[in-house]
C-alpha cells in the first residue's frame, strides 16, 4: 500500500518505508525527526514545474499532466519506488502546505497505476 503524508506529521510504525519525494528539504525539521528510509529528490517535479505550479489549484490538472511526463524521464527512480512498494507499505512524504495539491498525490496515483 502506498500512502501520502505531510513531512511535519509525526512518524508512525505503520508508515513502514518513509520516502521524502520533494526536491527541497522541509524547513525546520531534522533528519532524525523525519525518520526517513530514503530521500529521492530526482523523483520530484523539476524546479521549473514546481515554481510554475506554485500550488495553485486552477493549475492542478496541467501540473499533474506535466509531472507525469517528467516521471517518464526517471525510470530508475520510479522502479526504485515500485520495488519498495512491492515489498510492503510505503509512505511518500511531502513538505508542501497543501494536502490535496502536491506532487506526492500525483506520484502515488502514478505508482499505483504501474503496480
Secondary structure, 3 states (H helix, E strand, C coil): CEEEEECCCCCCHHHCEEEECCCCCCCCCCHHHHCCCEECHHHCCCHHHHHHHCCCHHHHHHHHHHHHHHHCCCHHHHHHHHHHHHHCCEEEEECCCCCCCCHHHHHHHHHHHHC
